[in-house]
Amino acid sequence: MQDNWDLSVMRATSITKILTAAGVSAKQITAAGKGEFSPLAANDNAQNKQKNRRTEIIITPNLDELFKILGN
């Protein structure tokens, strides 16, 4: 790995692989890494660094299906 960005992307893709192995369609997943560019806390001590080592899973609806439901 060259930097934290690489590490962040590797974390994201490892979670993606776990989810697809569990049956989630790969068409429904996007892996993204933000590296040091989106911290929760300042990277100035071990506790804050631990907070910044995270994986966030964002679930978004199929908007086409949502609009069909709302249209009825």
C-alpha positions, 0 to 999 in steps of 0.5 A: 500500500502506498498510503491511507487511501489505498488502505481505505479502498482495501477495507471497502473492497474486503467488506464488498467481498464478504457481502457478495459471498453472503448473496448480495448482488455485486450490481448493488454494491459500490466500494469507495475509500476516502483515506484521510480525506473524510475523518471523524476526528483529528488524527492526533492520538491513538483513540482518534485514529481508531475512530477514523479506521472505519467502514460505513455502509450506506443503503440506498433504495432502488429509486425506480421502485420507490417512485412506483410505490409512491405513484400508486 
